[in-house]
Amino acid sequence: MAGKDTNTGAKRAREAREALGLEQNSPLTCVLDTTETGFGLPVVIAEMPEHIAGACCRVNDGAVLWVNGTQATVRRRFTLAHELGHVRCGHDHGLPVETYETLGGKPTDQREVQANAFAAQLLMPADGIREQVTREPTLEDVVTIAARFGVSTIAALYRLNTLKLVNAKRSARVKREIDDGFADDVWAHVAPPPFQDGMAAIDEDDLPRLSPQLAGSGLEAMVLRSASLPSIAAAAGCDPSALADGAAAIGV
């Protein structure tokens, strides 16, 4: 049975889909456009340390969302959906940076549980996933679902588990097959069309990529290293050491 925080995150995602005019069973084609245009939140996609997936940096009543652009497109999509979840769930300042343990493990911080549930429902809406399952799913079925909703194979399997659409024995078998690398062979066999998403169009040569609304800002200068941290801090009216600590936390 889903807990309170899981239900809260899923509810906020359903509300976000409704606000965007999306059907509650359809894939979310572009989470980047949804975040920047749909909700007016700037996104920075940049090279970060390998262990960091992203971050939600609250700025007054708004936020700047960060994504590690060196990671796979499917992971970037989930990371950005997770960061958007922090905002839509009303999480305030002091959020830690996201790591693999936050996104793929079993976080105990209720804010992270809510944001993970938000991301899962936003990208893999329950109604849409249920429509795809007509039998006990095989690895090929899981790959097909992952391709349709623009997520990783393991994320699709986790979602099937959460929705109780796969029994424990079959889930363990599919998980072993994924761990043993068979999912890559199945992807090649199924040969789904590439998922069309703004994230997929950004490669490492394009990094850092900043939202247009950040043009000319101190944050752009910091990311592009076109000005010193003390001068940026002075222009922003903030403590240089605090700015430096924040930049170091996300590897900028």
C-alpha positions in Angstrom: 0.0 0.0 0.0 1.4 3.4 -1.0 2.4 5.7 1.8 1.2 9.2 2.4 4.2 10.9 0.8 4.0 8.7 -2.3 0.3 9.5 -2.6 1.1 13.2 -2.2 3.7 13.2 -4.9 1.5 11.3 -7.3 -1.4 13.7 -6.6 0.7 16.7 -7.4 1.8 15.1 -10.7 -1.8 14.5 -11.7 -2.5 18.1 -10.9 0.5 19.2 -13.0 -0.7 17.1 -15.9 -4.2 18.6 -15.6 -2.7 22.1 -15.5 -0.9 21.3 -18.7 -4.0 19.9 -20.4 -2.4 16.4 -20.7 -4.4 13.2 -20.6 -3.7 11.1 -17.5 -2.6 8.1 -19.6 -0.3 9.7 -22.2 3.5 9.9 -22.3 5.1 13.3 -21.5 6.9 14.0 -24.7 9.3 16.8 -23.5 9.9 17.3 -19.8 12.4 20.1 -20.6 9.7 22.2 -22.5 7.2 21.3 -19.8 9.4 22.7 -17.1 10.6 25.8 -18.9 7.5 26.8 -21.0 4.7 25.0 -19.1 5.8 26.1 -15.6 8.2 28.9 -16.4 11.1 27.4 -14.4 14.7 27.9 -15.7 16.9 24.8 -16.2 20.6 24.5 -16.3 22.1 21.4 -17.9 25.7 21.2 -17.2 28.7 18.9 -16.6 28.7 17.9 -12.9 30.5 15.3 -10.8 29.4 11.8 -11.7 27.7 11.1 -8.4 25.4 14.2 -8.7 22.3 13.9 -10.8 20.9 17.4 -10.3 19.6 19.9 -7.8 16.7 22.2 -7.1 18.0 25.6 -6.0 15.2 27.7 -4.6 15.4 31.5 -5.3 12.9 33.5 -3.3 9.5 32.2 -4.6 11.0 30.6 -7.7 13.7 28.0 -8.4 16.5 27.1 -10.8 16.6 23.4 -11.7 20.0 21.7 -12.4 20.6 18.5 -14.4 23.8 16.6 -14.9 24.1 16.7 -18.7 26.7 13.9 -18.9 24.2 11.3 -17.9 21.9 9.3 -20.1 18.9 11.0 -21.6 16.5 8.8 -19.6 18.2 9.6 -16.4 18.2 13.3 -17.2 14.4 13.2 -17.9 13.8 11.5 -14.5 16.1 13.9 -12.7 14.4 17.0 -14.1 10.9 15.6 -13.4 12.2 14.9 -9.8 13.4 18.5 -9.4 10.2 19.9 -10.8 8.4 17.7 -8.3 10.2 19.5 -5.5 8.7 22.8 -6.7 5.2 21.5 -7.4 5.2 19.8 -4.0 6.0 23.1 -2.3 9.4 22.0 -0.9 11.3 25.0 0.5 14.9 25.9 0.7 17.7 23.6 2.0 17.2 20.7 -0.4 20.2 18.5 -0.9 21.7 17.7 -4.3 20.4 14.6 -5.9 22.5 11.5 -6.1 21.8 7.9 -7.4 20.7 6.9 -3.9 18.1 9.7 -3.9 16.6 8.8 -7.3 17.2 5.1 -7.5 17.4 4.0 -3.9 15.0 4.1 -1.0 15.2 7.7 0.4 13.9 8.3 3.9 13.5 12.1 3.5 9.8 12.7 2.9 10.5 15.4 0.3 12.6 13.0 -1.8 9.9 10.3 -1.6 7.3 12.9 -2.8 9.6 14.1 -5.6 10.3 10.5 -6.8 6.5 9.7 -6.8 5.9 13.0 -8.7 8.4 12.1 -11.3 7.1 8.6 -11.7 3.5 9.7 -12.2 4.5 12.6 -14.4 6.6 10.5 -16.8 4.8 7.1 -16.3 1.1 7.9 -15.4 -0.5 5.0 -13.7 -3.5 4.8 -16.1 -1.1 4.8 -19.1 1.1 2.0 -17.6 -2.0 -0.2 -16.8 -3.2 0.1 -20.3 0.1 -1.5 -21.5 -0.1 -4.5 -19.3 -2.3 -7.4 -20.4 -0.3 -10.2 -19.0 2.6 -11.0 -16.6 5.2 -8.7 -18.2 8.4 -10.1 -19.7 11.7 -8.2 -20.2 10.5 -7.4 -23.8 7.3 -5.9 -22.4 9.2 -3.8 -19.8 11.5 -2.5 -22.6 8.5 -1.7 -24.7 6.9 0.3 -21.8 10.2 2.0 -21.1 10.5 3.1 -24.8 7.0 4.4 -24.9 7.3 6.6 -21.8 10.9 7.7 -22.3 12.4 6.1 -19.2 15.0 3.5 -18.4 14.2 -0.2 -18.3 14.8 -0.4 -14.6 12.6 2.6 -14.0 9.8 0.9 -15.9 10.2 -2.2 -13.9 10.2 -0.3 -10.6 7.0 1.4 -11.8 5.3 -1.9 -12.5 6.3 -3.1 -9.0 4.9 0.0 -7.4 1.6 -0.4 -9.3 1.6 -4.1 -8.5 1.4 -5.1 -12.1 4.1 -7.7 -11.9 4.5 -10.5 -9.3 7.6 -10.8 -7.1 9.0 -13.8 -8.8 8.7 -12.4 -12.4 10.0 -9.0 -11.2 13.1 -10.7 -9.7 13.7 -12.6 -12.9 13.4 -9.5 -15.1 15.7 -7.6 -12.7 18.4 -10.3 -13.1 18.0 -10.1 -16.8 18.5 -6.3 -16.7 21.5 -6.7 -14.4 23.1 -9.3 -16.8 22.8 -6.9 -19.7 20.1 -8.6 -21.7 18.0 -5.5 -21.8 20.4 -4.0 -24.4 19.8 -7.0 -26.7 16.1 -6.7 -26.3 16.2 -2.9 -27.1 18.1 -3.8 -30.3 15.5 -6.5 -31.2 12.5 -4.3 -30.4 14.1 -1.3 -32.2 11.7 1.3 -30.9 11.8 4.8 -32.5 13.9 7.3 -30.7 12.0 9.2 -28.0 11.6 12.8 -29.1 12.6 14.9 -26.2 14.6 18.2 -25.8 17.0 16.3 -23.5 17.9 13.9 -26.3 19.0 16.8 -28.6 21.6 18.0 -26.0 25.0 16.3 -26.1 28.1 17.0 -24.1 29.4 19.4 -26.7 26.4 21.7 -26.0 27.1 21.9 -22.3 26.5 24.0 -20.4 23.0 24.7 -21.7 21.0 27.4 -19.9 17.4 28.5 -20.2 16.9 31.6 -22.3 15.5 33.5 -19.3 18.9 33.2 -17.6 20.6 35.2 -20.3 22.6 38.1 -18.9 22.2 36.9 -15.3 24.8 36.4 -12.7 24.1 32.7 -12.8 24.9 32.6 -16.5 28.2 34.4 -15.7 29.0 31.9 -13.0 28.2 28.9 -15.1 30.1 30.2 -18.1 32.9 31.5 -15.8 32.8 34.9 -17.5 33.0 36.7 -14.2 34.5 36.1 -10.8 32.5 34.8 -7.9 33.1 37.9 -5.8 31.8 40.2 -8.5 28.8 38.0 -9.1 28.1 37.9 -5.4 28.4 41.7 -5.1 26.0 42.2 -8.0 23.5 39.7 -6.5 23.9 41.1 -3.0 24.8 37.8 -1.4 27.7 36.4 0.6 30.6 35.3 -1.7 31.5 32.4 0.5 27.9 31.2 0.5 27.8 31.5 -3.3 31.1 29.6 -3.5 29.8 26.8 -1.2 26.6 26.5 -3.3 28.5 26.3 -6.5 31.0 23.7 -5.1 28.1 21.6 -3.9 27.0 21.0 -7.5 30.4 21.0 -9.0 30.1 24.3 -10.9 
